[in-house]
């Protein structure tokens, strides 16, 4: 009796589900973040192991897992893909589970597979970082997502970085009291930009902490700060540029409509970034229609484990989606 395992391992949480083609979802397990770049390899293995072990408690004696499909954060290069494969195999072994085939890919890609069941569509994700995936149903392409040292355009870190630069330009020009400066300082709990500068370069001030300042930039824009508004417009426009590039490479810009999925905290919470993104995207990749994802990213890993969209007929689809765990 063959079962299939699907795992969505992100930076903040990990979800695993056990699937049987005739029964649908027969087991699930949850745990904490499993991105080794943020939580470390040991904790990542622990999180994956816990989720897999819990999901596989329903695996009957004599049951076997044909394919285990993992969507993992931090899978960005051939080297990190190989590291993620080793991570997945280590977790499977620790959970006492074996699989005939182990597939590993970026968690952003499985999010697109899950949102666009047939694989055709555009996914734009902007949270602490950002990434774009596009697919035509047969192949997938990626744009961006290369980390804060490269850019991660449209991400919270990018917005914070641009906002900080604008605030310090105001200070250089002799204006130390703008809405942007006030909101940034309040977010950190300091009185002025000099103290904010000291905070920025503390050893413990990491990427996540700086990315958190994006909310202050958005608040300043809503308070009428022109520089902050320009930052949000630029972030949305540059993210749209990456999205349009991916859409064209994937063959989506062919005169027909295609779904666009906007995910991540920035695009969910900043109307200004979202508006700038959609305005430029409409001009550079016409045909995009914004849709709210109906299915959770883990559904993409399920489809991948089962062998692709063609392997999921309507009866199996109905069995799968009877489980709330696959719904967004």
Buried (B, 14 or more C-beta within 10 A) or exposed (E): EEBBBBBBBBBEBBBBBBBBBEBBBBBBBBBBBBBBBBBEBEBBBBBBBBBBBBBBEBBEEEBEBBBBBBBBBBBBEEEBBEBBBBBBBBBBEBBEBEBEEBBBBBBBBBBBBBBBBBBBBBBBBBBBBBBBBBBBBEEBBBBBBBBBEEBBBBBBBBBBBBBBEBBBEBBEEEEBEBBBBBBBBEBBEBEEBEEBEEBBEEEEEEBEBBBBBBBBBBBBBBBEBEBBBBBBBBBBBBBBBBBBBBBBBBBBBEEEEBBBBBBBBBBEBBBBBBEBBBEBBEEBBEBBEBBEBBBBBBBBBBBBBBEBBEEBEEEBBEBBBEBEBBEE
